[in-house]
Every structure is written in C-alpha cells, then in structure tokens.
Amino acid sequence: MRLYAVFAGTVQGVGFRYFVRNKAKEFGVKGYVRNLPDGTVEVVAEGDEKTLWEFFRAIENGPPLAEVTDIRYQFEEKDGGFTDFEILY
C-alpha cells in the first residue's frame, strides 16, 4: 500500500525531511520525501496499511519547528518497489 501526502505551512527549512526520514526508518516504510517548489513537502511511503497509518500519525505535525497548516493525503493500492526511504533533492 502507498501513502501519498503533501504538507503545507512552515515545512521547509525546519528539518521536516530529516524528521520524516527518521520516522520512516523507525516504522520500516520505504519511499521518499522531498521539498516542492511551491514551499510544500511531498511524502511517498509504502508499507502495510496499519504501519502507514501509524507512520502518518507520527509525522502529521512535523518536527518541533514546523507548523503544518494543511495536509493533502491519500492511500493507494500501489507498490513502487522502493528499497529504502530517501530524501530527494
């Protein structure tokens, strides 16, 4: 299963991508996180549904310096074959 989420607010320049990567490794999910040009952060993560929901709840507020004002997300029955969780630049 795949989680696709875009976080808006004060989410760039506050360690958000590193926070998400660390949580992904903690939960054992695969995928990536990256900053988007519009100031949002995109997260694509794959794993089983229960784990993805737990991962999502763990990252939905971001790190201490972040201020998440909006999250667009969806769960899909897809598998991209990721082997790790990476920060894309």
N, CA, C and O of each residue as an XYZ file, in Angstrom:
356
protein
N       0.843     -1.172      0.000
C       0.000      0.000      0.000
C       0.892      1.239      0.000
O       2.022      1.205      0.486
N       0.375      2.318     -0.545
C       1.163      3.548     -0.646
C       0.404      4.726     -0.036
O      -0.799      4.890     -0.237
N       1.145      5.535      0.711
C       0.651      6.812      1.221
C       1.281      7.912      0.384
O       2.499      7.949      0.210
N       0.452      8.806     -0.134
C       0.936      9.992     -0.827
C       0.415     11.181     -0.034
O      -0.792     11.311      0.167
N       1.333     12.067      0.429
C       0.910     13.211      1.240
C       1.723     14.447      0.874
O       2.910     14.363      0.559
N       1.049     15.602      0.925
C       1.710     16.885      0.714
C       1.381     17.762      1.921
O       0.217     18.009      2.235
N       2.434     18.223      2.586
C       2.310     19.038      3.795
C       2.557     20.500      3.446
O       3.520     20.826      2.752
N       1.683     21.379      3.932
C       1.817     22.816      3.702
C       1.981     23.527      5.040
O       1.641     22.991      6.095
N       2.505     24.739      4.970
C       2.736     25.548      6.164
C       4.219     25.873      6.257
O       4.900     26.019      5.242
N       4.710     25.985      7.484
C       6.144     26.187      7.691
C       6.766     24.798      7.756
O       6.943     24.222      8.829
N       7.094     24.273      6.564
C       7.573     22.892      6.479
C       8.918     22.769      5.756
O       9.487     21.679      5.691
N       9.420     23.859      5.223
C      10.745     23.848      4.616
C      11.691     24.672      5.473
O      11.314     25.715      6.008
N      12.918     24.195      5.597
C      13.914     24.904      6.401
C      13.796     24.656      7.895
O      14.398     25.378      8.691
N      13.023     23.638      8.289
C      12.817     23.353      9.713
C      13.165     21.903     10.065
O      12.818     21.430     11.147
N      13.845     21.199      9.160
C      14.229     19.813      9.420
C      13.141     18.795      9.142
O      13.217     17.658      9.607
N      12.128     19.197      8.386
C      10.981     18.325      8.138
C      11.376     17.045      7.408
O      10.955     15.955      7.795
N      12.184     17.171      6.354
C      12.562     15.990      5.573
C      13.365     15.000      6.413
O      13.154     13.792      6.301
N      14.269     15.482      7.243
C      15.076     14.599      8.090
C      14.212     13.930      9.151
O      14.404     12.758      9.473
N      13.266     14.682      9.687
C      12.311     14.147     10.655
C      11.512     13.000     10.038
O      11.364     11.938     10.642
N      10.997     13.228      8.820
C      10.208     12.207      8.141
C      11.068     10.984      7.821
O      10.623      9.852      8.014
N      12.286     11.197      7.337
C      13.164     10.071      7.028
C      13.445      9.235      8.280
O      13.418      8.006      8.223
N      13.710      9.889      9.392
C      13.972      9.154     10.633
C      12.758      8.349     11.089
O      12.896      7.217     11.550
N      11.569      8.936     10.958
C      10.338      8.219     11.319
C      10.107      7.048     10.370
O       9.664      5.981     10.796
N      10.406      7.242      9.086
C      10.237      6.170      8.101
C      11.126      4.986      8.460
O      10.698      3.834      8.387
N      12.347      5.273      8.844
C      13.267      4.194      9.224
C      12.775      3.506     10.498
O      12.883      2.288     10.635
N      12.234      4.295     11.427
C      11.696      3.743     12.669
C      10.527      2.792     12.394
O      10.404      1.748     13.035
N       9.672      3.160     11.437
C       8.488      2.350     11.124
C       8.746      1.315     10.037
O       7.901      0.455      9.786
N       9.907      1.392      9.388
C      10.243      0.414      8.362
C       9.519      0.612      7.047
O       9.331     -0.346      6.296
N       9.107      1.848      6.751
C       8.454      2.110      5.465
C       9.492      2.560      4.442
O      10.559      3.058      4.799
N       9.167      2.378      3.180
C      10.065      2.722      2.067
C       9.438      3.843      1.254
O       8.219      4.009      1.256
N      10.278      4.619      0.551
C       9.759      5.686     -0.296
C      10.691      6.875     -0.304
O      11.912      6.723     -0.340
N      10.100      8.073     -0.269
C      10.925      9.281     -0.288
C      10.169     10.474      0.274
O       8.948     10.453      0.428
N      10.936     11.517      0.576
C      10.408     12.817      0.979
C      11.199     13.868      0.210
O      12.405     13.722      0.008
N      10.516     14.926     -0.217
C      11.216     15.995     -0.933
C      10.464     17.319     -0.801
O       9.247     17.359     -0.622
N      11.249     18.408     -0.897
C      10.664     19.739     -0.947
C      10.132     19.974     -2.351
O      10.750     19.566     -3.334
N       8.982     20.632     -2.442
C       8.433     21.017     -3.738
C       8.631     22.515     -3.935
O       8.735     23.258     -2.959
N       8.685     22.967     -5.191
C       8.953     24.383     -5.464
C       7.940     25.356     -4.854
O       8.268     26.524     -4.643
N       6.734     24.905     -4.571
C       5.713     25.808     -4.018
C       5.801     25.964     -2.501
O       4.936     26.596     -1.896
N       6.852     25.387     -1.874
C       7.034     25.535     -0.429
C       6.445     24.405      0.390
O       6.528     24.426      1.618
N       5.850     23.413     -0.269
C       5.293     22.269      0.438
C       6.314     21.135      0.481
O       7.373     21.209     -0.143
N       5.976     20.089      1.225
C       6.819     18.900      1.303
C       5.970     17.692      0.892
O       4.859     17.494      1.384
N       6.524     16.895     -0.024
C       5.844     15.699     -0.527
C       6.437     14.461      0.136
O       7.654     14.325      0.255
N       5.546     13.557      0.566
C       5.961     12.295      1.155
C       5.277     11.163      0.395
O       4.058     11.165      0.228
N       6.063     10.205     -0.058
C       5.540      8.983     -0.663
C       6.127      7.833      0.146
O       7.345      7.680      0.231
N       5.252      7.028      0.735
C       5.710      5.943      1.594
C       4.927      4.678      1.290
O       3.732      4.727      1.000
N       5.613      3.544      1.361
C       4.978      2.260      1.111
C       5.201      1.314      2.272
O       6.260      1.305      2.899
N       4.184      0.523      2.543
C       4.223     -0.460      3.607
C       2.837     -1.048      3.763
O       1.977     -0.838      2.908
N       2.608     -1.778      4.837
C       1.257     -2.294      5.051
C       0.384     -1.170      5.616
O       0.892     -0.193      6.166
N      -0.926     -1.322      5.472
C      -1.860     -0.246      5.816
C      -1.746      0.204      7.273
O      -1.722      1.403      7.550
N      -1.676     -0.730      8.185
C      -1.598     -0.383      9.618
C      -0.336      0.440      9.906
O      -0.389      1.453     10.603
N       0.791     -0.009      9.363
C       2.054      0.694      9.579
C       2.023      2.082      8.958
O       2.522      3.037      9.552
N       1.444      2.203      7.769
C       1.367      3.516      7.119
C       0.518      4.494      7.922
O       0.864      5.670      8.027
N      -0.587      4.020      8.489
C      -1.406      4.909      9.325
C      -0.627      5.358     10.562
O      -0.699      6.526     10.946
N       0.109      4.451     11.182
C       0.911      4.808     12.350
C       2.007      5.798     11.967
O       2.254      6.765     12.687
N       2.661      5.555     10.836
C       3.682      6.467     10.317
C       3.078      7.844     10.052
O       3.659      8.860     10.434
N       1.918      7.883      9.403
C       1.255      9.150      9.100
C       0.948      9.925     10.383
O       1.212     11.125     10.464
N       0.402      9.254     11.363
C       0.096      9.925     12.642
C       1.364     10.447     13.315
O       1.326     11.472     13.995
N       2.488      9.747     13.128
C       3.752     10.165     13.743
C       4.355     11.393     13.066
O       5.108     12.136     13.696
N       4.031     11.618     11.778
C       4.634     12.749     11.059
C       3.669     13.894     10.807
O       4.098     14.947     10.335
N       2.375     13.736     11.103
C       1.394     14.729     10.682
C       1.612     16.127     11.269
O       1.169     17.107     10.670
N       2.264     16.245     12.395
C       2.545     17.570     12.965
C       3.955     18.056     12.677
O       4.286     19.213     12.939
N       4.795     17.162     12.132
C       6.165     17.537     11.792
C       7.041     17.689     13.017
O       6.616     17.403     14.136
N       8.275     18.144     12.797
C       9.211     18.368     13.907
C       8.819     19.622     14.693
O       7.931     20.361     14.269
N       9.469     19.866     15.828
C       9.085     20.992     16.693
C       9.027     22.364     16.021
O       8.155     23.160     16.370
N       9.909     22.676     15.077
C       9.910     23.995     14.456
C       8.919     24.135     13.303
O       8.711     25.238     12.797
N       8.313     23.041     12.890
C       7.345     23.081     11.786
C       5.988     23.569     12.282
O       5.639     23.428     13.454
N       5.242     24.144     11.355
C       3.847     24.494     11.619
C       3.044     24.028     10.416
O       2.957     24.722      9.403
N       2.462     22.845     10.539
C       1.679     22.263      9.455
C       0.291     22.890      9.473
O      -0.425     22.804     10.470
N      -0.083     23.523      8.356
C      -1.388     24.173      8.268
C      -2.371     23.397      7.396
O      -3.579     23.625      7.466
N      -1.852     22.476      6.572
C      -2.730     21.693      5.699
C      -1.990     20.429      5.271
O      -0.778     20.446      5.055
N      -2.735     19.336      5.152
C      -2.181     18.082      4.631
C      -3.177     17.526      3.632
O      -4.346     17.310      3.952
N      -2.698     17.299      2.416
C      -3.493     16.572      1.422
C      -2.889     15.176      1.350
O      -1.686     15.029      1.131
N      -3.713     14.157      1.532
C      -3.161     12.805      1.512
C      -4.156     11.813      0.946
O      -5.365     12.042      0.931
N      -3.605     10.700      0.479
C      -4.435      9.595      0.018
C      -3.649      8.299      0.150
O      -2.419      8.285      0.112
N      -4.384      7.226      0.304
C      -3.803      5.891      0.339
C      -4.187      5.184     -0.944
O      -5.331      5.272     -1.391
N      -3.231      4.481     -1.538
C      -3.458      3.804     -2.807
C      -2.980      2.358     -2.710
O      -2.072      2.036     -1.943
N      -3.600      1.510     -3.493
C      -3.172      0.111     -3.594
C      -2.113      0.014     -4.678
O      -2.357     -0.557     -5.741
N      -0.935      0.571     -4.413
C       0.157      0.556     -5.377
C       1.441      0.152     -4.690
O       1.564      0.207     -3.466
N       2.391     -0.253     -5.505
C       3.708     -0.620     -4.995
C       4.739     -0.147     -5.999
O       4.746     -0.595     -7.146
N       5.618      0.767     -5.572
C       6.627      1.308     -6.471
C       7.948      0.585     -6.407
O       8.887      0.930     -7.125
N       8.027     -0.416     -5.553
C       9.250     -1.188     -5.469
C      10.412     -0.449     -4.818
O      11.568     -0.724     -5.138
N      10.130      0.481     -3.916
C      11.205      1.192     -3.222
C      11.978      0.214     -2.335
O      11.404     -0.717     -1.769
N      13.273      0.437     -2.225
C      14.094     -0.443     -1.391
C      14.564      0.237     -0.115
O      15.101     -0.420      0.778
N      14.365      1.552     -0.021
C      14.814      2.325      1.135
C      13.925      3.556      1.234
O      13.031      3.743      0.410
N      14.161      4.392      2.231
C      13.476      5.681      2.328
C      14.517      6.757      2.169
O      15.483      6.806      2.930
N      14.334      7.624      1.186
C      15.341      8.611      0.837
C      14.815     10.041      0.901
O      13.616     10.292      0.783
N      15.740     10.956      1.089
C      15.464     12.378      0.905
C      15.886     12.706     -0.519
O      17.048     12.520     -0.881
N      14.964     13.185     -1.318
C      15.284     13.578     -2.687
C      15.563     15.083     -2.716
O      14.924     15.862     -2.008
N      16.515     15.466     -3.537
C      16.879     16.879     -3.643
C      16.580     17.386     -5.041
O      16.817     18.557     -5.337
